Amino acid sequence: MTGGFHADPAALDALALRLEDTAEEYGAAASQVETAGSGDLGPAAVSGALAVLAGEWSGRIRAVETDFATAAGSVRAAAKAYRTTDAAAAEELGRADG
């Protein structure tokens, strides 16, 4: 059995896609919350309170959306780095064999 580290760039790409999809879902949820806090909802005090609450919730949801999108970008960058390293190592091995 050999030791060392193994990375699967394809699995990392799949994870990045799931993270991007999740970020999009959070974005859609934030948009729904923002929409829910608008319009004629009765007395001004009620509408105002709901707008403030919806703004706070949508801001928190948008922050989570950003976190997932950032994580997806980082995972994609890692997959690219592993591919680049693997390609360079394969090229170097090819030179050593020749």
Phi and psi restraints in degrees (value plus and minus 20) as a CYANA .aco file:
   2 THR   PHI    -114.8   -74.8
   2 THR   PSI     130.4   170.4
   3 GLY   PHI    -113.6   -73.6
   3 GLY   PSI    -195.7  -155.7
   4 GLY   PHI      96.0   136.0
   4 GLY   PSI    -187.7  -147.7
   5 PHE   PHI    -142.2  -102.2
   5 PHE   PSI     117.7   157.7
   6 HIS   PHI    -145.2  -105.2
   6 HIS   PSI     109.7   149.7
   7 ALA   PHI    -136.7   -96.7
   7 ALA   PSI     124.2   164.2
   8 ASP   PHI    -134.7   -94.7
   8 ASP   PSI      74.4   114.4
   9 PRO   PHI     -76.8   -36.8
   9 PRO   PSI     -55.7   -15.7
  10 ALA   PHI     -84.6   -44.6
  10 ALA   PSI     -59.4   -19.4
  11 ALA   PHI     -86.8   -46.8
  11 ALA   PSI     -57.1   -17.1
  12 LEU   PHI     -85.6   -45.6
  12 LEU   PSI     -60.1   -20.1
  13 ASP   PHI     -81.9   -41.9
  13 ASP   PSI     -60.6   -20.6
  14 ALA   PHI     -83.5   -43.5
  14 ALA   PSI     -61.1   -21.1
  15 LEU   PHI     -83.7   -43.7
  15 LEU   PSI     -63.5   -23.5
  16 ALA   PHI     -79.7   -39.7
  16 ALA   PSI     -61.1   -21.1
  17 LEU   PHI     -82.9   -42.9
  17 LEU   PSI     -62.6   -22.6
  18 ARG   PHI     -83.3   -43.3
  18 ARG   PSI     -59.8   -19.8
  19 LEU   PHI     -85.3   -45.3
  19 LEU   PSI     -61.0   -21.0
  20 GLU   PHI     -83.9   -43.9
  20 GLU   PSI     -62.5   -22.5
  21 ASP   PHI     -81.6   -41.6
  21 ASP   PSI     -61.2   -21.2
  22 THR   PHI     -85.1   -45.1
  22 THR   PSI     -61.2   -21.2
  23 ALA   PHI     -79.5   -39.5
  23 ALA   PSI     -62.4   -22.4
  24 GLU   PHI     -82.9   -42.9
  24 GLU   PSI     -58.8   -18.8
  25 GLU   PHI     -84.5   -44.5
  25 GLU   PSI     -60.7   -20.7
  26 TYR   PHI     -85.2   -45.2
  26 TYR   PSI     -58.5   -18.5
  27 GLY   PHI     -81.6   -41.6
  27 GLY   PSI     -62.4   -22.4
  28 ALA   PHI     -84.7   -44.7
  28 ALA   PSI     -59.9   -19.9
  29 ALA   PHI     -83.9   -43.9
  29 ALA   PSI     -62.0   -22.0
  30 ALA   PHI     -82.8   -42.8
  30 ALA   PSI     -60.3   -20.3
  31 SER   PHI     -82.5   -42.5
  31 SER   PSI     -60.0   -20.0
  32 GLN   PHI     -85.2   -45.2
  32 GLN   PSI     -60.5   -20.5
  33 VAL   PHI     -84.6   -44.6
  33 VAL   PSI     -61.3   -21.3
  34 GLU   PHI     -82.6   -42.6
  34 GLU   PSI     -60.1   -20.1
  35 THR   PHI     -87.6   -47.6
  35 THR   PSI     -57.9   -17.9
  36 ALA   PHI     -83.6   -43.6
  36 ALA   PSI     -47.1    -7.1
  37 GLY   PHI    -109.1   -69.1
  37 GLY   PSI     -12.5    27.5
  38 SER   PHI    -136.5   -96.5
  38 SER   PSI     147.5   187.5
  39 GLY   PHI      76.6   116.6
  39 GLY   PSI    -198.7  -158.7
  40 ASP   PHI    -104.8   -64.8
  40 ASP   PSI      87.3   127.3
  41 LEU   PHI    -133.7   -93.7
  41 LEU   PSI      -2.2    37.8
  42 GLY   PHI      91.4   131.4
  42 GLY   PSI    -166.9  -126.9
  43 PRO   PHI     -76.7   -36.7
  43 PRO   PSI     128.9   168.9
  44 ALA   PHI     -75.8   -35.8
  44 ALA   PSI     -57.8   -17.8
  45 ALA   PHI     -83.9   -43.9
  45 ALA   PSI     -60.6   -20.6
  46 VAL   PHI     -88.1   -48.1
  46 VAL   PSI     -67.9   -27.9
  47 SER   PHI     -79.3   -39.3
  47 SER   PSI     -62.9   -22.9
  48 GLY   PHI     -84.4   -44.4
  48 GLY   PSI     -64.8   -24.8
  49 ALA   PHI     -83.6   -43.6
  49 ALA   PSI     -61.6   -21.6
  50 LEU   PHI     -86.7   -46.7
  50 LEU   PSI     -58.5   -18.5
  51 ALA   PHI     -83.2   -43.2
  51 ALA   PSI     -61.4   -21.4
  52 VAL   PHI     -84.7   -44.7
  52 VAL   PSI     -66.1   -26.1
  53 LEU   PHI     -82.9   -42.9
  53 LEU   PSI     -65.3   -25.3
  54 ALA   PHI     -83.2   -43.2
  54 ALA   PSI     -58.0   -18.0
  55 GLY   PHI     -83.8   -43.8
  55 GLY   PSI     -61.9   -21.9
  56 GLU   PHI     -84.9   -44.9
  56 GLU   PSI     -66.9   -26.9
  57 TRP   PHI     -83.7   -43.7
  57 TRP   PSI     -65.6   -25.6
  58 SER   PHI     -84.5   -44.5
  58 SER   PSI     -54.9   -14.9
  59 GLY   PHI     -83.3   -43.3
  59 GLY   PSI     -61.5   -21.5
  60 ARG   PHI     -87.8   -47.8
  60 ARG   PSI     -61.3   -21.3
  61 ILE   PHI     -85.2   -45.2
  61 ILE   PSI     -61.1   -21.1
  62 ARG   PHI     -83.2   -43.2
  62 ARG   PSI     -55.2   -15.2
  63 ALA   PHI     -84.2   -44.2
  63 ALA   PSI     -60.8   -20.8
  64 VAL   PHI     -86.5   -46.5
  64 VAL   PSI     -60.8   -20.8
  65 GLU   PHI     -75.9   -35.9
  65 GLU   PSI     -66.2   -26.2
  66 THR   PHI     -82.9   -42.9
  66 THR   PSI     -60.9   -20.9
  67 ASP   PHI     -81.0   -41.0
  67 ASP   PSI     -64.7   -24.7
  68 PHE   PHI     -85.3   -45.3
  68 PHE   PSI     -61.9   -21.9
  69 ALA   PHI     -84.2   -44.2
  69 ALA   PSI     -60.2   -20.2
  70 THR   PHI     -85.0   -45.0
  70 THR   PSI     -63.0   -23.0
  71 ALA   PHI     -81.8   -41.8
  71 ALA   PSI     -61.3   -21.3
  72 ALA   PHI     -80.8   -40.8
  72 ALA   PSI     -63.8   -23.8
  73 GLY   PHI     -81.9   -41.9
  73 GLY   PSI     -60.6   -20.6
  74 SER   PHI     -86.2   -46.2
  74 SER   PSI     -61.0   -21.0
  75 VAL   PHI     -86.3   -46.3
  75 VAL   PSI     -61.6   -21.6
  76 ARG   PHI     -81.5   -41.5
  76 ARG   PSI     -61.4   -21.4
  77 ALA   PHI     -83.7   -43.7
  77 ALA   PSI     -59.2   -19.2
  78 ALA   PHI     -84.4   -44.4
  78 ALA   PSI     -63.5   -23.5
  79 ALA   PHI     -80.2   -40.2
  79 ALA   PSI     -62.8   -22.8
  80 LYS   PHI     -83.8   -43.8
  80 LYS   PSI     -62.2   -22.2
  81 ALA   PHI     -83.6   -43.6
  81 ALA   PSI     -61.5   -21.5
  82 TYR   PHI     -84.6   -44.6
  82 TYR   PSI     -61.3   -21.3
  83 ARG   PHI     -82.6   -42.6
  83 ARG   PSI     -63.7   -23.7
  84 THR   PHI     -82.0   -42.0
  84 THR   PSI     -64.2   -24.2
  85 THR   PHI     -84.8   -44.8
  85 THR   PSI     -63.2   -23.2
  86 ASP   PHI     -82.2   -42.2
  86 ASP   PSI     -62.5   -22.5
  87 ALA   PHI     -84.6   -44.6
  87 ALA   PSI     -62.0   -22.0
  88 ALA   PHI     -85.1   -45.1
  88 ALA   PSI     -60.5   -20.5
  89 ALA   PHI     -86.7   -46.7
  89 ALA   PSI     -61.3   -21.3
  90 ALA   PHI     -83.8   -43.8
  90 ALA   PSI     -60.9   -20.9
  91 GLU   PHI     -83.6   -43.6
  91 GLU   PSI     -63.7   -23.7
  92 GLU   PHI     -84.0   -44.0
  92 GLU   PSI     -60.4   -20.4
  93 LEU   PHI     -84.9   -44.9
  93 LEU   PSI     -57.9   -17.9
  94 GLY   PHI     -81.9   -41.9
  94 GLY   PSI     -57.7   -17.7
  95 ARG   PHI     -89.2   -49.2
  95 ARG   PSI     -57.9   -17.9
  96 ALA   PHI     -88.3   -48.3
  96 ALA   PSI     -54.0   -14.0
  97 ASP   PHI     -96.7   -56.7
  97 ASP   PSI     -44.6    -4.6
